[in-house]
Amino acid sequence: MAASNDLQEALKPFHQRASEAEERLARLEAALSTKKDSGNDELSNKVAQLQRMLEDEKAEKLAEREKALKEVQKANEENAKLRYRITHLVRALEKADRDLASK
């Protein structure tokens, strides 16, 4: 669960930037729909540019998420290996203690 929380914390800036880009895009689209003059071309270009930026941010966020998930998976695998080793070390220690106690 802690890894999931860490992942969420790592992705917060990306979510925030995507939300800001969506808000800017909504404002530009609203401005575009209210103005029907020569400024439409400029606004259309800005809207298209913001849409491209939003798509780029989403792709970057997805790549970061995949990278973080791989790191979490790797950490979980390492943790499982270490738990396995600890279990066997504890058993060996208990056996050694029993052997000493019986002598």
HURARA-V841244 format. One record per helix or strand of 3 or more residues. SS is the DSSP state (hx for helix, st for strand). FROM is the first residue (numbers start at 0). LEN is the number of residues. If there is no record, write none. Layout:
ss: {SS;SS}
from: {FROM;FROM}
len: {LEN;LEN}
//
This chain:
ss: {hx;hx}
from: {1;38}
len: {33;64}
//
